[in-house]
Amino acid sequence: MSNKIVVDPITRIEGHLRIEAVVDNGKIVDAYSSSTMFRGIEKILQKRDPRDAWYFTQRFCGVCTTVHSIASIRAVENALGIKVPFNAEMIRNIIMGSQFAQDHIIHFYHLHALDWVDIVSALKADTNKTAQLQQSISPWKLSSETYFKTIQEKIAAFANTGRLGPFKNGYWGHPAMKLPPEANLMAVAHYLEALKLQKEMIKIHAILGSKNPHPQTFLVGGMSTPIDLNSQNGLNADRIALIQKCINETKEFVEQVYIPDLLAIASFYTDWAGIGAGHKNYLSYGEFPESRTGYPDGLYLPAGIIIDGDLSRVYNVEHEKITEYVAHSWYNYTDGDEKGKHPWEGETNWNYTGPTPPYENLDVENKYSWVKSPRYDNKPMEVGPLSRMLVAYASGHKDVKEAVDYVLNKLNVPATALFSTLGRTAARGIETLVITNRLNKWVAMLVDNLKSGDLSIHNSTKWDPSTWPKMAQGYGWHEAPRGALGHWVIIEDKEIKNYQAVVPTTWNAGPRDANGKRGPYEESLIGTPVADETQPLEILRTIHSFDPCLACAVHVVDKRGNLLSKVEIL
């Protein structure tokens, strides 16, 4: 017997996401992904100065701010043929790399871990055994019985208040939870430690970008970060030392806490190496230029495409093959909704006629989401850390291959186990390890270049619009923590004529296309076991493994101009 179950809203994500799944004999046989918010910043950008676009696009989201800045700036630089100074590229790498580390740590501990870790069970843990467990997996400094006893008492005191906040509706005691109480207590302790660490790591953005979120120092042509090794008013030796301190503290946490936790928790859930694979098509734009010729040359993480899980071949990425469908999205194209459009030709027109909340079920036979359906060569593609690590691994990337093989050997699973919910989660940890190890390299490259006497930070040769052609078009790619992010711009008479952003969660969360092909979220749920339809924890595990950011994919609008919400500052 088939039943349709609904998870709405899915929490511990950015934005609003609804999943409708059809369960038959304890397994999901069909699924639908829907976002119930609208995105319209592309409309806002029309007729504006393209040099200002980055400042608007970073408002797509309150979390993914830096990523839209860099993609937007690269799009305009690509359109106008602007090369960026080496110092600016290194500062961008450090800013973006630190964003990776902070974002991935937050995701693992604060957005995803509670799908696997039972906080209530931690109250029953033997603190001495917890200390022994911690000491057996890493040399992390906080490993005494006294420490874990303090954490346990803190959890108990919190629980006794009855004000559980985000923990109130957790599926505690769910039959799919397998960790022993001691492992649960250790994970909860590290949940709290990660809260402290992430605010220290992101100080790098304050040093190089003036603030976080929404950094202020990006510019078309480079950066506005002042550089003067001998002045207190610029990037100097003291500030570089502080950046290195933040990196080293994060590196220690990743090596001694995050990776050991990942391996310890995954060892209890190896069955999830066979769940959540999806289409097995993976896309990465590549990231972190290290060449003096600038982006997109000499990328540390390579670009590429893997089709149908075949790791023996990596295809080149061709932007002309990217299209977006709206056949099942609450948008319409002026020449019909059955064909996909390349982003340069993309439109953001809406004609919503679907059911309005509260509704029992979406009209899934027609249009059912505010997210479009991106396709590469008419194929749905998964993007994110798993895609990046698979492309790098299949390309023979030394650092990635060593890190991936280390994790696979520890878990005693083959590389094909990465095509899964567990693989997606493991890939994010592997990438964090790789990037935190590389951050100091970019700092060293920056320092060496500054010591050579090169203090250039911005290329202003094409800053004057009078030097621009009448018509220019460009695209900017960035591998955001959540995956392949692309911005496309058409500039006419010094103004933006058209602007389209295809963001990671659009790739992953999109509904079916005109050919009926499911989006990656939808496909990844097929075959997933569901132990209790009233507590669909298994759906959360797979969807959270993508780290959804629906705020990037959609935005709220009321076309009647009515007030939607009011926030009072106390």
Backbone torsions as a table, in degrees:
resi	resn	phi	psi	omega
1	MET	NA	133.2	-178.5
2	SER	-95.8	139.6	174.8
3	ASN	-130.9	142.6	174.2
4	LYS	-98.1	126.3	176.6
5	ILE	-115.3	150.6	-175.4
6	VAL	-126.2	132.0	171.0
7	VAL	-116.0	109.8	-175.4
8	ASP	-158.4	117.4	-1.0
9	PRO	-85.7	153.3	168.8
10	ILE	-79.2	123.1	-176.4
11	THR	-95.5	-179.1	-173.9
12	ARG	56.4	38.7	171.7
13	ILE	-138.5	174.8	173.1
14	GLU	-98.3	117.0	178.4
15	GLY	102.0	-166.0	-173.7
16	HIS	-118.0	124.3	-178.8
17	LEU	-136.7	135.8	177.4
18	ARG	-121.1	132.3	174.5
19	ILE	-118.3	125.5	170.8
20	GLU	-110.6	127.5	-176.6
21	ALA	-130.6	142.3	175.9
22	VAL	-100.5	120.8	-177.2
23	VAL	-109.4	129.8	178.1
24	ASP	-133.6	123.0	-179.6
25	ASN	53.6	42.1	173.9
26	GLY	80.5	8.2	178.4
27	LYS	-134.4	150.0	178.6
28	ILE	-77.9	127.1	-179.7
29	VAL	-111.6	-13.5	175.0
30	ASP	-157.6	155.7	-177.1
31	ALA	-154.9	152.2	-179.3
32	TYR	-136.6	131.8	-179.6
33	SER	-109.7	128.2	-177.4
34	SER	-137.7	134.2	168.9
35	SER	-108.2	139.1	-174.0
36	THR	-108.3	23.2	174.2
37	MET	-121.2	161.4	-176.4
38	PHE	-114.2	145.0	175.8
39	ARG	-112.8	131.7	-177.8
40	GLY	-139.9	15.7	-178.2
41	ILE	-62.9	-29.5	177.9
42	GLU	-56.7	-37.8	177.6
43	LYS	-66.2	-40.5	-178.5
44	ILE	-62.2	-32.6	-174.8
45	LEU	-76.2	-20.0	-177.1
46	GLN	-60.7	135.3	179.8
47	LYS	76.4	7.6	177.7
48	ARG	-94.8	164.7	176.2
49	ASP	-67.4	124.1	-177.1
50	PRO	-62.3	-22.1	178.5
51	ARG	-70.1	-17.6	179.2
52	ASP	-95.5	-6.2	-171.9
53	ALA	-59.0	-39.6	-176.2
54	TRP	-58.9	-32.8	-176.4
55	TYR	-71.4	-30.6	176.5
56	PHE	-79.8	-45.4	-172.8
57	THR	-66.2	-27.3	178.3
58	GLN	-68.6	-10.6	174.9
59	ARG	-85.4	3.3	170.4
60	PHE	-51.7	-33.2	-170.5
61	CYS	-152.9	152.6	175.7
62	GLY	-87.9	-4.3	179.3
63	VAL	-108.9	-50.3	-174.2
64	CYS	-90.9	58.0	-172.8
65	THR	-83.4	-50.0	-177.6
66	THR	-61.7	-34.3	-173.7
67	VAL	-67.9	-39.1	178.1
68	HIS	-73.7	-30.0	174.9
69	SER	-58.7	-51.7	-174.0
70	ILE	-69.9	-38.4	179.1
71	ALA	-65.5	-41.5	179.6
72	SER	-64.2	-46.1	-179.3
73	ILE	-63.9	-41.5	178.7
74	ARG	-64.1	-34.2	178.1
75	ALA	-62.8	-44.8	-179.9
76	VAL	-70.3	-40.7	177.1
77	GLU	-61.8	-38.5	177.7
78	ASN	-65.9	-41.7	-179.3
79	ALA	-65.1	-37.9	-174.5
80	LEU	-99.2	0.0	177.5
81	GLY	68.6	41.7	-177.2
82	ILE	-98.0	127.4	174.1
83	LYS	-97.1	143.5	-172.5
84	VAL	-103.1	137.8	177.2
85	PRO	-58.9	151.2	-176.8
86	PHE	-58.9	-41.2	179.6
87	ASN	-58.9	-41.9	-179.6
88	ALA	-65.5	-40.0	178.9
89	GLU	-62.9	-40.7	-179.7
90	MET	-68.7	-39.6	177.7
91	ILE	-64.8	-40.7	175.8
92	ARG	-60.8	-43.5	178.9
93	ASN	-59.4	-43.0	-178.3
94	ILE	-66.4	-42.9	178.3
95	ILE	-62.2	-48.2	-176.4
96	MET	-70.8	-37.7	179.1
97	GLY	-64.7	-40.0	177.6
98	SER	-68.0	-31.6	174.6
99	GLN	-63.1	-42.4	176.6
100	PHE	-55.1	-53.0	-174.8
101	ALA	-60.9	-49.4	-178.8
102	GLN	-63.5	-44.5	-176.3
103	ASP	-64.5	-43.4	-178.3
104	HIS	-68.0	-39.3	178.6
105	ILE	-64.3	-44.1	177.3
106	ILE	-59.6	-44.1	-177.9
107	HIS	-62.0	-49.8	-175.1
108	PHE	-60.8	-48.2	-173.0
109	TYR	-85.3	-38.6	-168.9
110	HIS	-104.7	-19.7	-178.8
111	LEU	-111.5	-23.8	-171.5
112	HIS	-121.3	-31.5	-172.6
113	ALA	-59.8	-32.8	-176.3
114	LEU	-72.6	-3.6	169.8
115	ASP	-78.9	-15.2	-175.2
116	TRP	-122.7	-22.2	-173.9
117	VAL	-107.4	128.0	-179.3
118	ASP	-99.0	104.7	-177.3
119	ILE	-62.9	-39.5	-178.9
120	VAL	-61.9	-40.1	178.6
121	SER	-60.7	-30.8	-178.7
122	ALA	-61.0	-25.2	179.6
123	LEU	-68.1	-18.5	-178.5
124	LYS	-97.2	1.3	-173.1
125	ALA	-69.6	146.7	169.6
126	ASP	-82.9	112.0	-173.4
127	THR	-65.1	-30.1	176.7
128	ASN	-66.5	-42.6	177.9
129	LYS	-67.7	-33.2	176.7
130	THR	-63.7	-43.3	177.5
131	ALA	-61.7	-41.3	178.9
132	GLN	-64.6	-39.6	177.6
133	LEU	-62.2	-47.8	179.3
134	GLN	-58.7	-46.6	-178.3
135	GLN	-66.7	-23.5	-179.0
136	SER	-80.9	-19.0	-175.3
137	ILE	-108.2	-16.0	178.8
138	SER	-167.9	162.8	177.6
139	PRO	-88.2	22.9	-177.4
140	TRP	-54.4	136.8	-170.4
141	LYS	-65.5	-30.3	-178.2
142	LEU	-93.7	86.1	-173.2
143	SER	-140.1	12.3	-177.1
144	SER	-83.0	159.4	176.2
145	GLU	-62.7	-38.3	179.6
146	THR	-59.8	-42.5	179.6
147	TYR	-60.1	-49.9	-177.1
148	PHE	-69.5	-29.3	175.0
149	LYS	-64.7	-40.9	178.6
150	THR	-63.3	-42.7	179.1
151	ILE	-63.4	-43.9	-179.6
152	GLN	-61.7	-41.6	178.9
153	GLU	-65.7	-36.2	178.7
154	LYS	-65.2	-42.1	178.4
155	ILE	-64.1	-43.8	-179.5
156	ALA	-62.5	-42.3	179.6
157	ALA	-63.9	-39.6	178.1
158	PHE	-64.0	-45.8	-179.3
159	ALA	-62.2	-36.9	-177.5
160	ASN	-69.4	-17.9	177.2
161	THR	-70.7	-25.1	-177.0
162	GLY	78.6	-5.0	179.2
163	ARG	-101.4	84.7	-169.7
164	LEU	-89.9	-7.2	175.4
165	GLY	52.6	-125.8	-176.5
166	PRO	-66.9	-12.2	-178.3
167	PHE	-93.4	-3.5	-172.3
168	LYS	-62.1	-42.6	-172.7
169	ASN	-103.2	22.3	176.8
170	GLY	-67.0	153.3	-179.3
171	TYR	-86.5	58.0	-177.5
172	TRP	-67.4	136.3	-178.4
173	GLY	81.8	6.6	179.9
174	HIS	-61.4	140.6	-177.6
175	PRO	-61.9	-17.9	178.8
176	ALA	-84.9	-4.0	175.6
177	MET	-82.2	122.3	-171.5
178	LYS	-117.3	-8.4	-175.8
179	LEU	-70.8	142.0	172.7
180	PRO	-70.7	159.0	-177.2
181	PRO	-53.2	-38.0	-177.2
182	GLU	-65.3	-40.5	177.5
183	ALA	-67.8	-36.3	177.1
184	ASN	-63.7	-43.0	179.4
185	LEU	-64.2	-43.0	178.4
186	MET	-60.0	-43.8	-179.1
187	ALA	-65.9	-39.0	178.5
188	VAL	-65.3	-39.6	176.9
189	ALA	-59.4	-41.4	-178.6
190	HIS	-75.3	-26.6	170.9
191	TYR	-55.9	-46.3	-179.4
192	LEU	-69.8	-40.0	178.8
193	GLU	-64.0	-37.4	-179.5
194	ALA	-65.8	-31.1	175.7
195	LEU	-60.4	-40.7	179.4
196	LYS	-70.5	-42.7	-175.1
197	LEU	-65.3	-43.1	-172.2
198	GLN	-62.3	-31.3	178.5
199	LYS	-74.9	-24.9	176.1
200	GLU	-77.0	-42.2	-177.9
201	MET	-60.5	-39.9	-172.9
202	ILE	-78.0	-1.7	172.7
203	LYS	-59.3	-24.3	176.8
204	ILE	-57.2	-36.4	179.2
205	HIS	-68.4	-34.3	177.7
206	ALA	-68.0	-36.9	-179.4
207	ILE	-70.6	-45.7	-174.1
208	LEU	-96.7	-21.8	-175.4
209	GLY	-120.0	3.0	178.0
210	SER	78.6	-27.7	179.1
211	LYS	-166.5	167.1	171.7
212	ASN	-147.2	133.8	-2.3
213	PRO	-77.1	-175.2	179.7
214	HIS	57.6	66.9	178.2
215	PRO	-60.9	156.6	-171.6
216	GLN	-110.9	-5.4	-167.4
217	THR	-101.7	4.2	175.0
218	PHE	-72.6	147.1	175.5
219	LEU	-148.8	144.8	168.6
220	VAL	-60.6	121.7	-178.2
221	GLY	102.5	-3.5	178.9
222	GLY	153.4	-133.9	-179.7
223	MET	-136.7	163.0	174.6
224	SER	-107.8	8.8	178.3
225	THR	-61.5	119.7	-179.7
226	PRO	-70.8	138.1	-179.9
227	ILE	-121.0	122.8	173.6
228	ASP	-162.2	102.8	-175.7
229	LEU	-62.7	-16.3	-176.1
230	ASN	-110.4	11.4	-176.6
231	SER	-126.1	147.2	175.6
232	GLN	-76.9	-9.8	-176.4
233	ASN	-95.6	1.5	-179.2
234	GLY	-133.7	-175.5	175.4
235	LEU	-70.7	109.2	-174.3
236	ASN	-123.4	-174.4	-176.0
237	ALA	-61.6	-38.6	-179.4
238	ASP	-64.3	-42.0	-178.3
239	ARG	-72.7	-35.2	175.6
240	ILE	-64.2	-39.9	177.6
241	ALA	-63.3	-37.4	178.2
242	LEU	-67.0	-39.6	176.0
243	ILE	-59.6	-45.3	-179.7
244	GLN	-64.5	-35.7	177.7
245	LYS	-63.3	-45.1	178.7
246	CYS	-62.1	-41.4	179.5
247	ILE	-63.4	-47.3	-175.7
248	ASN	-66.3	-36.9	177.1
249	GLU	-65.7	-39.5	178.6
250	THR	-68.6	-42.0	178.6
251	LYS	-58.5	-42.8	178.4
252	GLU	-61.9	-43.6	-179.7
253	PHE	-64.6	-42.9	-178.9
254	VAL	-63.2	-45.3	-176.1
255	GLU	-73.3	-34.8	-173.4
256	GLN	-103.8	-10.9	-179.2
257	VAL	-125.8	-60.8	-174.0
258	TYR	-59.2	-55.7	-177.5
259	ILE	-65.0	-45.5	175.4
260	PRO	-59.5	-39.4	177.3
261	ASP	-63.9	-44.0	179.7
262	LEU	-57.4	-46.8	-179.4
263	LEU	-67.8	-39.9	-178.7
264	ALA	-65.5	-46.1	-178.9
265	ILE	-68.9	-43.7	-177.8
266	ALA	-62.1	-30.3	-177.7
267	SER	-63.5	-22.4	177.7
268	PHE	-89.2	-9.3	-174.0
269	TYR	-128.5	36.0	-177.4
270	THR	-65.0	-18.2	176.1
271	ASP	-63.8	-22.9	178.9
272	TRP	-78.2	-0.5	170.5
273	ALA	-76.1	-6.7	177.7
274	GLY	-116.7	16.0	-177.2
275	ILE	-128.8	139.3	170.4
276	GLY	89.4	20.7	-174.9
277	ALA	-65.2	-46.0	-176.6
278	GLY	79.5	-148.4	-174.7
279	HIS	-74.3	-22.3	-176.1
280	LYS	65.6	27.1	171.1
281	ASN	-106.2	127.3	-171.3
282	TYR	-128.6	136.3	-177.5
283	LEU	-126.6	132.5	173.4
284	SER	-137.6	132.3	176.8
285	TYR	-82.5	-11.8	-175.3
286	GLY	80.6	156.1	-175.9
287	GLU	-161.3	162.3	175.2
288	PHE	73.3	78.4	177.9
289	PRO	-66.9	135.4	178.4
290	GLU	-122.1	-0.9	-178.8
291	SER	-86.7	151.1	177.4
292	ARG	-73.8	-11.3	175.2
293	THR	-83.5	-7.2	171.9
294	GLY	84.7	175.2	-179.1
295	TYR	-57.8	137.1	6.3
296	PRO	-99.1	24.9	-177.6
297	ASP	-81.9	149.4	171.8
298	GLY	59.6	44.2	-178.7
299	LEU	-72.2	134.3	178.6
300	TYR	-65.2	-46.6	174.1
301	LEU	-99.5	123.8	-171.3
302	PRO	-76.8	155.9	172.1
303	ALA	-85.6	156.0	176.3
304	GLY	165.0	172.4	-179.3
305	ILE	-134.1	136.9	173.9
306	ILE	-117.5	131.3	-177.6
307	ILE	-112.1	131.5	174.0
308	ASP	54.4	35.7	175.1
309	GLY	69.6	15.3	-178.8
310	ASP	-85.1	101.5	-178.1
311	LEU	-82.0	1.2	179.8
312	SER	-83.1	-10.2	-178.0
313	ARG	-144.8	132.4	175.5
314	VAL	-116.2	122.4	-178.6
315	TYR	-91.0	152.7	173.8
316	ASN	-71.7	152.4	177.6
317	VAL	-93.3	126.5	178.1
318	GLU	-119.1	115.8	-172.1
319	HIS	-64.9	-23.0	-179.8
320	GLU	-64.4	-20.5	-177.3
321	LYS	-87.9	1.5	-179.4
322	ILE	-89.8	127.9	176.7
323	THR	-137.3	164.2	174.6
324	GLU	-127.8	130.9	177.2
325	TYR	-100.6	153.2	176.1
326	VAL	-130.6	19.0	-177.4
327	ALA	-58.4	-34.4	179.6
328	HIS	-118.4	21.3	178.1
329	SER	-113.2	152.4	-178.4
330	TRP	-79.1	50.4	174.1
331	TYR	-130.1	169.3	172.4
332	ASN	-143.0	143.7	174.7
333	TYR	-97.1	146.2	-175.3
334	THR	-64.9	-26.7	-179.5
335	ASP	-108.0	24.1	176.5
336	GLY	106.7	152.9	-171.7
337	ASP	-98.3	2.8	-173.6
338	GLU	-86.5	-16.3	-179.8
339	LYS	-108.4	145.2	175.9
340	GLY	-79.0	152.5	179.0
341	LYS	-119.2	137.4	171.1
342	HIS	-65.1	146.6	-176.3
343	PRO	-55.3	-32.4	177.2
344	TRP	-63.1	-25.9	178.9
345	GLU	-101.1	3.1	-172.7
346	GLY	-64.4	153.7	179.3
347	GLU	-129.7	149.4	175.5
348	THR	-122.0	72.8	178.6
349	ASN	-111.9	138.7	-177.7
350	TRP	-126.1	147.3	178.7
351	ASN	-149.9	69.3	-172.7
352	TYR	-72.9	120.9	177.8
353	THR	-130.1	13.3	-177.0
354	GLY	-82.0	-176.0	179.6
355	PRO	-66.2	148.1	179.4
356	THR	-110.8	149.4	-179.9
357	PRO	-61.1	148.2	-5.9
358	PRO	-80.6	136.6	178.5
359	TYR	-131.1	154.1	179.4
360	GLU	-79.2	-48.0	179.7
361	ASN	-142.8	153.4	176.1
362	LEU	-74.6	159.4	175.1
363	ASP	-86.7	74.5	-170.2
364	VAL	-70.4	-13.8	176.6
365	GLU	-76.0	-15.9	-179.1
366	ASN	-120.6	-123.0	-179.9
367	LYS	-98.0	136.8	-174.4
368	TYR	-147.5	17.4	179.8
369	SER	-157.5	150.6	172.4
370	TRP	-84.6	-1.3	176.5
371	VAL	-91.9	135.6	174.5
372	LYS	-76.0	179.0	-178.4
373	SER	-121.0	90.4	177.9
374	PRO	-69.8	147.1	175.8
375	ARG	-140.9	147.5	173.9
376	TYR	-113.0	116.3	-176.4
377	ASP	52.5	39.5	-179.7
378	ASN	66.3	18.3	177.5
379	LYS	-111.9	135.5	171.4
380	PRO	-67.9	139.1	-176.8
381	MET	-126.3	137.8	171.1
382	GLU	-88.3	139.2	176.0
383	VAL	-126.3	159.6	178.9
384	GLY	133.4	-170.0	-178.5
385	PRO	-56.5	-39.0	179.3
386	LEU	-62.7	-43.9	178.6
387	SER	-61.2	-45.4	-179.0
388	ARG	-63.0	-44.9	-177.6
389	MET	-69.6	-36.1	177.7
390	LEU	-67.4	-43.4	178.5
391	VAL	-63.0	-44.4	179.0
392	ALA	-65.8	-43.0	-179.8
393	TYR	-62.0	-47.0	-179.6
394	ALA	-69.4	-22.3	178.1
395	SER	-86.0	-3.7	178.6
396	GLY	81.8	22.9	179.1
397	HIS	-62.4	119.1	-171.1
398	LYS	-58.7	-52.2	-175.5
399	ASP	-64.5	-42.9	-179.6
400	VAL	-67.4	-43.3	-178.2
401	LYS	-61.5	-42.4	179.0
402	GLU	-62.9	-43.6	-178.0
403	ALA	-69.0	-42.5	179.7
404	VAL	-64.0	-47.3	-179.0
405	ASP	-62.9	-35.5	177.1
406	TYR	-59.8	-47.7	-179.3
407	VAL	-67.5	-43.6	179.9
408	LEU	-61.4	-42.0	179.4
409	ASN	-66.0	-39.5	179.5
410	LYS	-63.6	-36.7	-179.1
411	LEU	-91.0	-8.0	179.5
412	ASN	57.0	50.0	178.3
413	VAL	-130.9	153.9	179.2
414	PRO	-78.5	170.2	179.9
415	ALA	-60.9	-29.9	179.7
416	THR	-66.0	-16.8	176.4
417	ALA	-66.0	-16.4	178.0
418	LEU	-68.1	-21.7	178.2
419	PHE	-79.0	72.7	-173.0
420	SER	-171.2	173.3	173.3
421	THR	-61.7	-45.3	178.2
422	LEU	-63.5	-41.0	179.1
423	GLY	-63.2	-37.8	178.9
424	ARG	-63.6	-41.4	179.7
425	THR	-69.7	-41.1	179.2
426	ALA	-65.8	-39.7	-178.4
427	ALA	-60.8	-35.6	179.2
428	ARG	-65.4	-40.7	177.0
429	GLY	-67.4	-42.1	178.0
430	ILE	-59.1	-45.3	-179.4
431	GLU	-63.7	-38.8	178.6
432	THR	-61.0	-41.7	177.7
433	LEU	-62.2	-46.4	-178.9
434	VAL	-62.9	-45.6	-176.2
435	ILE	-70.9	-42.1	179.8
436	THR	-64.4	-31.0	175.7
437	ASN	-71.5	-25.6	-177.6
438	ARG	-88.5	-21.7	-175.2
439	LEU	-56.3	-44.8	179.7
440	ASN	-63.8	-28.4	176.3
441	LYS	-63.5	-43.3	179.4
442	TRP	-67.9	-35.9	175.2
443	VAL	-62.9	-44.1	179.6
444	ALA	-63.4	-40.6	178.6
445	MET	-63.9	-39.3	177.0
446	LEU	-64.9	-47.9	-178.1
447	VAL	-62.0	-44.3	179.3
448	ASP	-60.3	-40.2	-179.9
449	ASN	-68.2	-38.9	177.6
450	LEU	-65.4	-39.3	179.7
451	LYS	-65.9	-24.5	178.3
452	SER	-73.6	-10.1	179.4
453	GLY	104.0	-3.5	179.8
454	ASP	-86.1	108.5	179.7
455	LEU	-110.1	10.5	-177.2
456	SER	-64.4	139.5	-176.1
457	ILE	-133.8	-12.9	-176.4
458	HIS	-148.6	137.1	175.4
459	ASN	-100.8	107.7	-174.4
460	SER	-102.1	12.4	-174.3
461	THR	-62.4	-29.3	-179.9
462	LYS	-118.1	27.4	180.0
463	TRP	-72.5	-27.8	-178.5
464	ASP	-79.8	118.3	-178.0
465	PRO	-60.8	-21.8	-179.9
466	SER	-65.6	-16.5	179.2
467	THR	-90.7	-3.9	-175.9
468	TRP	-81.4	152.7	172.7
469	PRO	-70.1	162.9	179.7
470	LYS	-61.8	-36.1	-179.4
471	MET	-132.5	134.2	176.3
472	ALA	-147.8	146.9	175.8
473	GLN	-139.1	147.0	-177.5
474	GLY	-156.5	169.7	176.4
475	TYR	-139.4	147.2	179.0
476	GLY	-126.0	126.7	-179.1
477	TRP	-111.0	146.3	173.7
478	HIS	-150.4	139.0	172.2
479	GLU	-88.4	94.5	177.0
480	ALA	-72.9	162.1	177.2
481	PRO	-48.9	-36.4	-178.6
482	ARG	-87.6	-4.5	174.3
483	GLY	134.9	-165.3	-173.2
484	ALA	-66.0	118.9	-179.4
485	LEU	-117.7	128.5	179.0
486	GLY	-130.9	136.5	172.5
487	HIS	-118.8	134.9	178.9
488	TRP	-121.7	135.1	-177.6
489	VAL	-134.9	142.1	169.5
490	ILE	-118.1	124.4	-178.1
491	ILE	-110.4	126.8	179.0
492	GLU	-136.3	128.7	-178.7
493	ASP	52.4	43.0	174.1
494	LYS	71.5	7.7	179.5
495	GLU	-124.4	160.0	175.8
496	ILE	-75.6	120.7	176.6
497	LYS	-89.7	-42.2	177.9
498	ASN	-146.3	146.7	-179.1
499	TYR	-145.6	131.5	177.8
500	GLN	-138.8	138.4	175.7
501	ALA	-119.8	128.2	174.2
502	VAL	-111.8	105.0	-168.0
503	VAL	-98.7	163.8	-177.3
504	PRO	-53.8	-45.9	-177.0
505	THR	-71.3	-22.4	172.3
506	THR	-66.1	-44.0	175.7
507	TRP	-57.2	-45.9	-171.4
508	ASN	-84.2	-36.4	-170.6
509	ALA	-97.3	-2.5	-176.1
510	GLY	-60.4	151.1	178.2
511	PRO	-79.4	-170.6	177.2
512	ARG	-60.1	151.7	176.1
513	ASP	-94.7	-171.3	-177.9
514	ALA	-65.8	-20.5	178.5
515	ASN	-91.6	4.0	177.9
516	GLY	81.3	8.9	179.9
517	LYS	-77.1	129.9	179.4
518	ARG	-66.0	154.8	170.1
519	GLY	-75.8	168.0	-177.8
520	PRO	-58.0	-42.5	176.7
521	TYR	-57.6	-48.8	-175.4
522	GLU	-60.7	-47.2	-177.2
523	GLU	-67.7	-35.3	-177.2
524	SER	-66.1	-21.6	-178.7
525	LEU	-84.3	-15.8	-176.8
526	ILE	-64.6	128.5	-179.9
527	GLY	87.7	-2.6	-179.8
528	THR	-69.5	129.0	177.1
529	PRO	-72.9	145.5	177.0
530	VAL	-128.1	110.1	-176.0
531	ALA	-73.9	-36.4	-176.4
532	ASP	-141.2	110.5	-175.8
533	GLU	-65.7	-19.0	177.6
534	THR	-83.3	-13.7	177.5
535	GLN	-135.3	75.1	-172.9
536	PRO	-76.2	61.6	-179.5
537	LEU	-57.6	-35.3	-175.5
538	GLU	-64.0	-33.5	176.2
539	ILE	-64.1	-43.9	179.7
540	LEU	-61.2	-40.6	-178.0
541	ARG	-58.0	-47.8	-177.5
542	THR	-73.1	-45.4	-179.0
543	ILE	-64.3	-43.0	178.2
544	HIS	-63.8	-26.7	-179.1
545	SER	-63.9	-20.4	175.5
546	PHE	-83.2	-15.7	-173.9
547	ASP	57.8	66.6	-175.6
548	PRO	-61.7	143.6	172.0
549	CYS	-135.0	82.4	-177.2
550	LEU	-70.8	-20.8	177.0
551	ALA	-63.0	-32.3	176.3
552	CYS	-73.2	-35.0	-174.5
553	ALA	-81.3	-25.5	-174.5
554	VAL	-147.5	164.1	175.9
555	HIS	-142.8	157.8	-176.3
556	VAL	-81.4	137.4	175.0
557	VAL	-145.9	146.0	167.8
558	ASP	-126.1	105.0	-172.0
559	LYS	-69.6	-6.5	174.1
560	ARG	-87.5	-6.1	177.6
561	GLY	80.8	15.7	-178.0
562	ASN	-80.5	152.8	175.0
563	LEU	-66.8	125.7	-178.5
564	LEU	-92.3	-37.6	179.9
565	SER	-158.6	160.2	179.3
566	LYS	-134.3	128.8	-179.0
567	VAL	-111.5	126.1	179.9
568	GLU	-103.1	125.0	178.9
569	ILE	-87.4	121.6	-178.6
570	LEU	-94.0	NA	NA
